[in-house]
Amino acid sequence: MAHVTDRSHFQPQGWHTVTPRLIVSDAEHLVAFVKQVFSACGDYRPDVPTELRIGDSIVMISDAGIRDPMLSCLYVYVDNADETWRRAVAAGACSIETPSDMPYGDRRAMVKDQWGNTWQIATRLKGCGSG
């Protein structure tokens, strides 16, 4: 008898189809950084991927070991790009771009964390359509 899979439940409840996963050395400190900068919810878990919720999205963070560390670039929408950028820099991130208005309608800044990941921090400006 063939195995029938219920295709409406192919991902965990509340997750999007694509989920970023950051693999770094010293994941516990990256989890603390993401919680401090982006007010993420979740706690470091050493033996399984940590699941952090930022707004309506989930980011998985794992310790390197079996897998090599992998750099990522994440575009994160926040309530206030300027304030979030300031928190990121205060938490040890290196500023790549200070907050400025982009021609496509976002106010955006960019930082690199101490693990080498790039975070583009953006707030959609009022009155702008999709970009």
N, C-alpha and C positions, 0 to 999 in steps of 0.2 A: 504494500500500500504506500502510495506517495505521501511524503510529508507536506502538509499544507501550512504555509506561513501566513499569518494575518499581517498583511502589508501596511495596515493602518497603525501598527505599533512597532515599527522598525527602529525607533530611536526612543530614548528615555523621555518620559513625560516632562514637558517644559523646556526641552532642548531644541536648538535649531539644527538644521541638517548639517551645517558645517560648524565645527567647534575647534577654535584654535587650541593648540597644545604647545606649551613652552617646556623645553627640556634643558635644564641648566645644572651646573654645579652649585650646590648650596641653595636648593629650592626653597628651603624654609625662610631664608631672608628675602628671596624674591616674592614669596607670598606676603610677607610683612610689608614690603614696598608697595605692592599692588593694593593691599588693604588700606594703607596710609594715604596713597595718592588718589585712588579712585573710589574710596569708601566701599570696597568690595566686601561681600559677605562670604564666609567660609573659613575653614581652618586648615592649617598644614597637616598633611597625613603622610608619614614617611614611607609607608609600604604600598600605597596605591596612589594614583594621580589625585592631586588636590583639585577640588572643583570650587572655583571662585565665581560668584555671580557679580557682574558689573552691570547695573541697570537690568535690562531684559536678556542679557547674554551670559554665557558661561565660558570661562577660560580654564583650561586644565593646565596644571603645572606639575612637572615631575622632576625628580632628581636624575641627573645623568648617571650612567652606570653601564647597564646593558646597551643603552643607546648613547651615542655621543651627544654633547650639547649642540643645540641647533638655534641659530639666530632667527628672530621673527621681526616683522614690522606689523604693528597693529594700529588701526585707525579707530579711535574711541570717541564717541560723542558723549559730552558731559554738559552739565547745566551751565558751567562757567569755565571756559577754556583758560582764561587768565589766572584764575585762582587755582585751578588744577595744575597748570604749568608751574606756578610758584611752589605748590606742595611737592611736585616731582623734583624740582631743583633743590628744595630744602631737604628732601629725602636722599639726596646724593646723585640724582640724575644730571647728566651733562646737557645743557641747552644746545640744541642744534639750530632752532629758529625760535625767536621770541613770538608771542602772540601777534598776529596781524590778520587783516581781512583778506580773504582769497577771492579771486574773480568769480568763482563758482558758488559763492554765497555762504561760505563757512568762515568763522574766525578760528584760526588754527595756529598751534604751536607744535614744536617737535623737540623731543628729548631722547637721549640714549641712556638706558639704565646701566648699572655696573656690570651686568651680564652680557651686554652688547646688543640687547633688543632695542628697537626703535619704536617709540610711541608717538603717534600723531594724535594730538589732543584737540578736539574741535567742538564748537558750538555753532549750530545753524543760526544765521542771522535772521531776524524777523523779516517777513515779507519776501523772502527768497524762495524760489521754486526749487524743484529737485535739480541736483547738479550732476 
